[in-house]
Amino acid sequence: MNNYIVLATESDETESWVVQRTFTSETELTYEQLQEKFLASHWKEAAEDATEPTDDWTEDDFQDFYEENGGNIHVDHMFKSSTPIHLEEVAK
């Protein structure tokens, strides 16, 4: 089992903050695969505030919604472990 934690910086016009997500996979994921999973899940979470139904949205629709609403995010770090990891462990 492969466990990953992905850290990114999200920002708006006035401030920035860290966003973290964890993933587990039976197979080893590449940097690109992890980045894609991270961004897709982040865009979908941001669309929870959408006033229109999102059931038929594609990944591109979620990305467009996120960016049109001023979202800006950049993946900074990815960590992999054979055991579940938490941000506190990575920060040591």
RASUL-V393007 format. One record per backbone hydrogen bond with DSSP energy under -0.5 kcal/mol. CO is the residue of the C=O (numbers start at 0). NH is the residue of the N-H. Records with the same first field share a line. If there is no record, write none. Layout:
CO->NH / NH
//
This chain:
1->24
2->80
3->22
4->78
5->20
6->75 / 76
7->9 / 18
8->73
9->16
10->71
14->11
16->9
18->7
20->5
22->3
24->1
29->33
30->34
31->35
32->36
33->37
34->38
35->39
36->40
37->41
38->42
39->43
40->44
41->45
42->46
44->47
45->48
46->49
53->56
57->61
58->62
59->63
60->64
61->65
62->66
63->67
64->68
65->70
66->69
71->10
73->8
76->6
78->4
80->2
85->88 / 89
86->90
88->91
//
